[in-house]
Amino acid sequence: MYGDGPAIERCRVTAYTIPTDGPEADGTYHWEATTLVLVEVDAAGQTGMGYTYADVATAQLIKGLLVPVVRGRNACDIPGASQAMMRAIRNLGRPGIASMAISAVDVAMWDLKARLLDVALVTLLGAAHERVPIYGSGGFTTYSPQHVQAQLGDWVREGIPRVKMKIGTHPEADVARVAAARAVIGSADLYVDANGAYDRKQALAQAAAFADLGVVWFEEPVSSDDLDGLRLIRDRAPTGMHIAAGEYGYDLWYFARMLAAGAVDVLQADATRCAGITGFLGAAKLAEAHHLPLSAHCAPTIHAHVACSIPQLWPIEYFSDHVRIERMLFDGALLPVDGALWPDRSRPGLGCTFKHADAARYHVWGDDP
Protein backbone atom coordinates (compact mmCIF):
# COMPACT_ATOMS: atom_id res chain seq x y z
CA MET A 1 0.00 0.00 0.00
CA TYR A 2 1.36 3.41 -0.99
CA GLY A 3 -0.18 6.37 0.85
CA ASP A 4 -3.79 6.80 1.90
CA GLY A 5 -6.46 5.74 -0.53
CA PRO A 6 -7.75 2.63 -2.27
CA ALA A 7 -5.05 0.24 -3.40
CA ILE A 8 -4.94 -1.38 -6.80
CA GLU A 9 -5.93 -4.95 -6.06
CA ARG A 10 -5.79 -6.61 -9.47
CA CYS A 11 -4.61 -5.86 -12.99
CA ARG A 12 -5.78 -7.97 -15.94
CA VAL A 13 -4.12 -7.87 -19.37
CA THR A 14 -5.55 -9.28 -22.59
CA ALA A 15 -4.88 -8.92 -26.31
CA TYR A 16 -7.36 -9.12 -29.19
CA THR A 17 -6.56 -9.22 -32.90
CA ILE A 18 -9.35 -7.93 -35.14
CA PRO A 19 -9.13 -8.41 -38.93
CA THR A 20 -9.70 -5.35 -41.08
CA ASP A 21 -12.51 -5.22 -43.62
CA GLY A 22 -9.87 -5.74 -46.32
CA PRO A 23 -6.21 -5.07 -47.04
CA GLU A 24 -5.16 -1.60 -45.87
CA ALA A 25 -1.99 0.40 -46.45
CA ASP A 26 -0.45 3.82 -46.18
CA GLY A 27 2.70 5.15 -47.79
CA THR A 28 5.08 2.99 -45.76
CA TYR A 29 3.10 0.12 -44.20
CA HIS A 30 0.56 -2.60 -45.05
CA TRP A 31 -1.75 -4.46 -42.63
CA GLU A 32 -4.76 -6.78 -42.54
CA ALA A 33 -5.48 -6.85 -38.78
CA THR A 34 -5.19 -4.62 -35.72
CA THR A 35 -4.29 -5.82 -32.23
CA LEU A 36 -5.81 -4.14 -29.20
CA VAL A 37 -4.05 -4.62 -25.85
CA LEU A 38 -6.50 -4.11 -22.99
CA VAL A 39 -5.63 -3.36 -19.34
CA GLU A 40 -8.24 -3.47 -16.54
CA VAL A 41 -7.32 -2.37 -13.02
CA ASP A 42 -9.47 -2.93 -9.94
CA ALA A 43 -9.71 -0.93 -6.70
CA ALA A 44 -12.46 -0.45 -4.13
CA GLY A 45 -15.05 -2.21 -6.25
CA GLN A 46 -14.37 -0.19 -9.40
CA THR A 47 -12.61 -1.18 -12.62
CA GLY A 48 -10.64 1.17 -14.85
CA MET A 49 -9.97 0.39 -18.48
CA GLY A 50 -7.05 1.40 -20.68
CA TYR A 51 -5.71 0.15 -23.97
CA THR A 52 -3.23 0.59 -26.76
CA TYR A 53 -3.05 -0.58 -30.35
CA ALA A 54 0.15 -2.62 -30.35
CA ASP A 55 1.70 -6.07 -30.65
CA VAL A 56 0.96 -8.96 -28.29
CA ALA A 57 4.49 -8.46 -26.94
CA THR A 58 3.19 -5.25 -25.37
CA ALA A 59 0.65 -7.23 -23.34
CA GLN A 60 3.36 -9.64 -22.22
CA LEU A 61 5.57 -6.76 -21.07
CA ILE A 62 2.70 -5.25 -19.08
CA LYS A 63 1.91 -8.56 -17.40
CA GLY A 64 5.48 -9.46 -16.57
CA LEU A 65 7.00 -6.09 -15.71
CA LEU A 66 4.41 -3.39 -15.04
CA VAL A 67 1.65 -5.22 -13.18
CA PRO A 68 3.97 -5.95 -10.21
CA VAL A 69 4.92 -2.26 -10.18
CA VAL A 70 1.38 -0.88 -9.93
CA ARG A 71 -0.35 -3.60 -7.89
CA GLY A 72 -0.80 -2.39 -4.32
CA ARG A 73 -0.21 1.27 -5.15
CA ASN A 74 -2.68 4.03 -4.28
CA ALA A 75 -5.03 4.06 -7.25
CA CYS A 76 -5.22 7.86 -7.18
CA ASP A 77 -1.46 8.52 -7.16
CA ILE A 78 -0.99 8.33 -10.91
CA PRO A 79 2.22 10.42 -11.09
CA GLY A 80 3.93 8.01 -8.71
CA ALA A 81 2.82 5.00 -10.70
CA SER A 82 3.94 6.67 -13.93
CA GLN A 83 7.42 7.33 -12.58
CA ALA A 84 7.68 3.80 -11.16
CA MET A 85 6.78 2.27 -14.52
CA MET A 86 9.36 4.41 -16.29
CA ARG A 87 12.03 3.26 -13.88
CA ALA A 88 10.98 -0.35 -14.43
CA ILE A 89 11.55 -0.16 -18.20
CA ARG A 90 14.79 1.85 -18.00
CA ASN A 91 16.98 -0.88 -19.45
CA LEU A 92 14.50 -1.61 -22.25
CA GLY A 93 14.39 1.93 -23.66
CA ARG A 94 11.44 4.30 -23.78
CA PRO A 95 10.38 4.36 -27.46
CA GLY A 96 8.09 1.67 -28.85
CA ILE A 97 6.62 -1.25 -26.95
CA ALA A 98 7.69 -0.09 -23.48
CA SER A 99 6.00 3.29 -23.81
CA MET A 100 2.85 1.77 -25.31
CA ALA A 101 2.70 -0.63 -22.36
CA ILE A 102 2.94 2.27 -19.91
CA SER A 103 0.27 4.08 -21.92
CA ALA A 104 -2.31 1.34 -21.53
CA VAL A 105 -1.77 1.13 -17.76
CA ASP A 106 -1.75 4.89 -17.33
CA VAL A 107 -5.06 5.30 -19.20
CA ALA A 108 -6.60 2.52 -17.09
CA MET A 109 -5.50 4.30 -13.91
CA TRP A 110 -7.00 7.62 -15.04
CA ASP A 111 -10.25 5.85 -15.92
CA LEU A 112 -10.22 4.12 -12.54
CA LYS A 113 -9.57 7.35 -10.62
CA ALA A 114 -12.50 9.06 -12.32
CA ARG A 115 -14.72 6.07 -11.56
CA LEU A 116 -13.67 6.09 -7.91
CA LEU A 117 -14.69 9.75 -7.77
CA ASP A 118 -17.85 8.98 -9.80
CA VAL A 119 -17.14 11.63 -12.44
CA ALA A 120 -16.44 11.59 -16.15
CA LEU A 121 -12.76 11.71 -17.05
CA VAL A 122 -13.29 15.06 -18.77
CA THR A 123 -14.68 16.41 -15.49
CA LEU A 124 -11.70 15.09 -13.54
CA LEU A 125 -9.24 16.65 -15.99
CA GLY A 126 -11.13 19.90 -16.36
CA ALA A 127 -12.54 21.06 -19.69
CA ALA A 128 -11.50 23.91 -21.91
CA HIS A 129 -14.05 22.72 -24.50
CA GLU A 130 -17.40 20.97 -24.33
CA ARG A 131 -16.73 19.00 -27.50
CA VAL A 132 -13.83 17.91 -29.68
CA PRO A 133 -14.00 18.56 -33.43
CA ILE A 134 -12.89 15.58 -35.52
CA TYR A 135 -11.66 14.75 -38.99
CA GLY A 136 -12.64 11.50 -40.70
CA SER A 137 -9.50 9.50 -41.44
CA GLY A 138 -9.04 6.61 -43.86
CA GLY A 139 -8.72 6.64 -47.64
CA PHE A 140 -6.06 3.92 -47.60
CA THR A 141 -3.73 3.49 -50.56
CA THR A 142 -5.16 0.00 -51.15
CA TYR A 143 -8.54 1.62 -51.86
CA SER A 144 -9.64 2.39 -55.38
CA PRO A 145 -10.40 6.04 -56.12
CA GLN A 146 -14.08 5.11 -56.02
CA HIS A 147 -13.72 3.55 -52.56
CA VAL A 148 -11.92 6.65 -51.29
CA GLN A 149 -14.65 8.85 -52.74
CA ALA A 150 -17.38 6.78 -51.08
CA GLN A 151 -15.73 6.79 -47.64
CA LEU A 152 -14.78 10.46 -47.55
CA GLY A 153 -18.03 11.53 -49.18
CA ASP A 154 -20.06 9.63 -46.61
CA TRP A 155 -18.27 11.40 -43.75
CA VAL A 156 -18.98 14.80 -45.25
CA ARG A 157 -22.63 13.91 -45.76
CA GLU A 158 -22.78 12.81 -42.11
CA GLY A 159 -21.68 16.28 -41.04
CA ILE A 160 -17.91 15.84 -40.62
CA PRO A 161 -16.43 18.85 -42.44
CA ARG A 162 -12.82 17.58 -42.54
CA VAL A 163 -11.47 14.34 -44.06
CA LYS A 164 -8.05 12.75 -44.50
CA MET A 165 -6.67 10.22 -46.99
CA LYS A 166 -3.45 8.22 -47.22
CA ILE A 167 -0.90 8.87 -49.96
CA GLY A 168 2.64 7.82 -50.82
CA THR A 169 2.48 4.17 -51.94
CA HIS A 170 2.37 5.24 -55.59
CA PRO A 171 3.49 8.90 -55.66
CA GLU A 172 2.84 9.25 -59.37
CA ALA A 173 -0.87 8.55 -58.79
CA ASP A 174 -1.35 10.68 -55.69
CA VAL A 175 -2.40 13.96 -57.29
CA ALA A 176 -5.10 12.19 -59.31
CA ARG A 177 -6.31 10.34 -56.20
CA VAL A 178 -6.49 13.58 -54.23
CA ALA A 179 -8.33 15.27 -57.10
CA ALA A 180 -10.88 12.44 -57.11
CA ALA A 181 -11.47 12.95 -53.41
CA ARG A 182 -11.89 16.70 -53.82
CA ALA A 183 -14.48 16.12 -56.53
CA VAL A 184 -16.90 14.50 -54.07
CA ILE A 185 -16.30 16.39 -50.80
CA GLY A 186 -17.07 19.88 -52.04
CA SER A 187 -15.73 22.61 -49.77
CA ALA A 188 -14.83 20.30 -46.87
CA ASP A 189 -11.28 20.55 -45.55
CA LEU A 190 -9.03 17.96 -47.18
CA TYR A 191 -6.05 16.45 -45.32
CA VAL A 192 -3.38 14.13 -46.75
CA ASP A 193 -0.95 11.84 -44.90
CA ALA A 194 2.20 10.46 -46.56
CA ASN A 195 3.44 8.61 -43.45
CA GLY A 196 6.97 9.70 -44.35
CA ALA A 197 6.92 8.12 -47.81
CA TYR A 198 8.32 11.05 -49.81
CA ASP A 199 11.80 12.49 -49.97
CA ARG A 200 12.19 16.24 -49.54
CA LYS A 201 12.01 17.26 -53.20
CA GLN A 202 9.06 14.95 -53.87
CA ALA A 203 7.24 16.42 -50.89
CA LEU A 204 7.79 20.00 -52.06
CA ALA A 205 6.53 19.23 -55.54
CA GLN A 206 3.51 17.36 -54.19
CA ALA A 207 2.70 20.15 -51.75
CA ALA A 208 2.39 22.63 -54.61
CA ALA A 209 0.10 20.29 -56.54
CA PHE A 210 -2.00 19.48 -53.49
CA ALA A 211 -2.42 23.18 -52.71
CA ASP A 212 -4.16 23.64 -56.05
CA LEU A 213 -6.69 21.05 -54.83
CA GLY A 214 -7.29 22.87 -51.55
CA VAL A 215 -5.32 20.55 -49.25
CA VAL A 216 -4.91 22.29 -45.89
CA TRP A 217 -3.03 19.60 -43.93
CA PHE A 218 0.06 17.66 -45.07
CA GLU A 219 1.01 15.05 -42.49
CA GLU A 220 4.48 13.54 -42.39
CA PRO A 221 5.47 14.66 -45.90
CA VAL A 222 8.89 13.22 -45.06
CA SER A 223 9.95 10.94 -42.23
CA SER A 224 9.17 12.34 -38.81
CA ASP A 225 12.78 11.55 -37.92
CA ASP A 226 13.92 14.07 -40.56
CA LEU A 227 13.34 17.22 -38.54
CA ASP A 228 15.35 19.37 -40.94
CA GLY A 229 13.25 18.03 -43.80
CA LEU A 230 10.00 18.75 -42.00
CA ARG A 231 11.21 22.28 -41.28
CA LEU A 232 12.10 22.72 -44.96
CA ILE A 233 8.64 21.62 -46.09
CA ARG A 234 7.00 23.77 -43.43
CA ASP A 235 8.95 26.87 -44.51
CA ARG A 236 8.26 26.35 -48.23
CA ALA A 237 4.76 24.89 -48.23
CA PRO A 238 2.03 27.05 -49.79
CA THR A 239 0.16 29.45 -47.57
CA GLY A 240 -2.71 27.77 -45.78
CA MET A 241 -1.13 24.28 -45.77
CA HIS A 242 -0.29 23.02 -42.28
CA ILE A 243 2.54 20.55 -41.75
CA ALA A 244 1.83 18.00 -39.02
CA ALA A 245 3.73 15.20 -37.30
CA GLY A 246 4.24 13.65 -33.88
CA GLU A 247 2.24 10.42 -33.84
CA TYR A 248 5.44 8.41 -33.25
CA GLY A 249 6.32 10.39 -30.14
CA TYR A 250 6.88 8.08 -27.18
CA ASP A 251 8.35 10.56 -24.69
CA LEU A 252 8.47 14.28 -24.00
CA TRP A 253 12.02 14.59 -25.31
CA TYR A 254 10.79 13.58 -28.78
CA PHE A 255 8.17 16.32 -28.78
CA ALA A 256 10.64 18.84 -27.38
CA ARG A 257 13.12 18.13 -30.20
CA MET A 258 10.42 18.40 -32.86
CA LEU A 259 9.16 21.70 -31.50
CA ALA A 260 12.65 23.15 -30.99
CA ALA A 261 13.40 22.36 -34.63
CA GLY A 262 10.36 24.34 -35.78
CA ALA A 263 9.36 21.23 -37.73
CA VAL A 264 5.55 21.44 -37.57
CA ASP A 265 2.59 23.79 -37.64
CA VAL A 266 0.50 21.28 -35.67
CA LEU A 267 1.93 18.81 -33.16
CA GLN A 268 0.31 15.38 -32.95
CA ALA A 269 0.35 13.10 -29.93
CA ASP A 270 -1.17 9.71 -29.16
CA ALA A 271 -2.12 8.78 -25.59
CA THR A 272 -1.85 5.09 -26.51
CA ARG A 273 1.85 5.61 -27.32
CA CYS A 274 3.25 8.58 -25.39
CA ALA A 275 2.85 7.22 -21.83
CA GLY A 276 -0.90 7.63 -21.64
CA ILE A 277 -3.00 10.54 -20.46
CA THR A 278 -0.04 11.70 -18.37
CA GLY A 279 2.27 11.90 -21.37
CA PHE A 280 -0.39 13.45 -23.60
CA LEU A 281 -0.92 16.28 -21.13
CA GLY A 282 2.83 16.86 -21.08
CA ALA A 283 2.98 17.05 -24.88
CA ALA A 284 0.10 19.53 -24.82
CA LYS A 285 1.98 21.81 -22.44
CA LEU A 286 5.04 21.72 -24.67
CA ALA A 287 2.93 22.65 -27.70
CA GLU A 288 1.28 25.47 -25.77
CA ALA A 289 4.71 26.80 -24.74
CA HIS A 290 5.61 26.96 -28.46
CA HIS A 291 2.30 28.66 -29.38
CA LEU A 292 1.22 25.68 -31.50
CA PRO A 293 -1.98 23.61 -31.53
CA LEU A 294 -2.10 19.92 -30.62
CA SER A 295 -4.07 17.23 -32.43
CA ALA A 296 -4.72 13.71 -31.11
CA HIS A 297 -3.79 10.70 -33.24
CA CYS A 298 -6.33 7.83 -33.49
CA ALA A 299 -8.07 6.08 -30.51
CA PRO A 300 -11.01 8.53 -30.36
CA THR A 301 -12.60 6.91 -27.30
CA ILE A 302 -9.61 7.93 -25.18
CA HIS A 303 -8.85 11.24 -26.82
CA ALA A 304 -12.37 12.67 -26.73
CA HIS A 305 -11.99 13.27 -22.99
CA VAL A 306 -8.40 14.42 -22.66
CA ALA A 307 -8.54 16.61 -25.79
CA CYS A 308 -11.36 18.62 -24.22
CA SER A 309 -8.86 19.76 -21.59
CA ILE A 310 -6.39 21.16 -24.17
CA PRO A 311 -6.82 24.93 -24.76
CA GLN A 312 -4.88 25.05 -28.05
CA LEU A 313 -6.77 22.15 -29.63
CA TRP A 314 -6.79 21.16 -33.31
CA PRO A 315 -9.45 18.70 -34.61
CA ILE A 316 -8.57 15.13 -33.62
CA GLU A 317 -8.35 12.01 -35.77
CA TYR A 318 -11.45 9.86 -36.17
CA PHE A 319 -9.56 6.89 -37.63
CA SER A 320 -11.75 4.38 -39.43
CA ASP A 321 -10.00 1.24 -38.12
CA HIS A 322 -10.20 2.31 -34.50
CA VAL A 323 -13.74 3.66 -34.85
CA ARG A 324 -14.84 0.26 -36.14
CA ILE A 325 -13.13 -1.63 -33.31
CA GLU A 326 -14.32 0.71 -30.57
CA ARG A 327 -17.91 0.59 -31.79
CA MET A 328 -17.74 -3.21 -31.92
CA LEU A 329 -16.12 -3.80 -28.53
CA PHE A 330 -16.85 -0.80 -26.27
CA ASP A 331 -20.29 -0.14 -24.86
CA GLY A 332 -20.58 3.65 -24.79
CA ALA A 333 -18.25 4.46 -27.70
CA LEU A 334 -19.08 7.99 -28.84
CA LEU A 335 -20.73 8.83 -32.15
CA PRO A 336 -20.09 12.15 -33.92
CA VAL A 337 -22.63 14.92 -33.63
CA ASP A 338 -22.18 17.98 -35.86
CA GLY A 339 -18.64 16.96 -36.73
CA ALA A 340 -17.52 16.57 -33.12
CA LEU A 341 -17.35 14.12 -30.21
CA TRP A 342 -19.12 15.17 -27.02
CA PRO A 343 -17.92 13.27 -23.92
CA ASP A 344 -20.79 11.87 -21.89
CA ARG A 345 -20.55 13.53 -18.48
CA SER A 346 -23.32 11.31 -17.12
CA ARG A 347 -21.06 8.23 -17.23
CA PRO A 348 -17.94 7.90 -15.06
CA GLY A 349 -14.43 7.63 -16.43
CA LEU A 350 -14.13 7.19 -20.18
CA GLY A 351 -17.84 6.37 -20.22
CA CYS A 352 -17.22 2.94 -21.73
CA THR A 353 -17.15 -0.69 -20.70
CA PHE A 354 -15.51 -3.48 -22.64
CA LYS A 355 -17.75 -6.10 -24.24
CA HIS A 356 -15.86 -9.21 -23.18
CA ALA A 357 -18.36 -11.62 -24.69
CA ASP A 358 -18.31 -9.88 -28.07
CA ALA A 359 -14.52 -9.73 -28.02
CA ALA A 360 -13.95 -13.37 -27.06
CA ARG A 361 -13.61 -14.60 -30.66
CA TYR A 362 -10.73 -12.15 -31.22
CA HIS A 363 -8.85 -13.12 -28.02
CA VAL A 364 -5.22 -14.07 -28.75
CA TRP A 365 -3.43 -13.73 -25.41
CA GLY A 366 -3.83 -13.02 -21.72
CA ASP A 367 -6.03 -13.38 -18.70
CA ASP A 368 -9.48 -14.87 -18.91
CA PRO A 369 -12.22 -12.21 -19.20
Secondary structure, DSSP 8 states (H G I E B T S, - for coil): --SSS-B--EEEEEEEEEEEEEEEE-SS-EEEEEEEEEEEEEETTEEEEEEEE--HHHHHHIIIIIHHHHTTSBTT-HHHHHHHHHHHTGGG-STTHHHHHHHHHHHHHHHHHHHHHTSBHHHHH--S-SSEEEEEEE--TTS-HHHHHHHHHHHHHTT--EEEEE--SSHHHHHHHHHHHHHHHTTSEEEEE-TT-S-HHHHHHHHHHHHTTTEEEEE-SS-TT-HHHHHHHHHHS-TT-EEEE-TT--SHHHHHHHHHTT--SEEEE-TTTTTHHHHHHHHHHHHHHTT--EEE-S-HHHHHHHHTT-TTB--EEEEHHHHHHHHHHEET----BTTEE---TTSSBTS-EE-HHHHGGGEEEES--
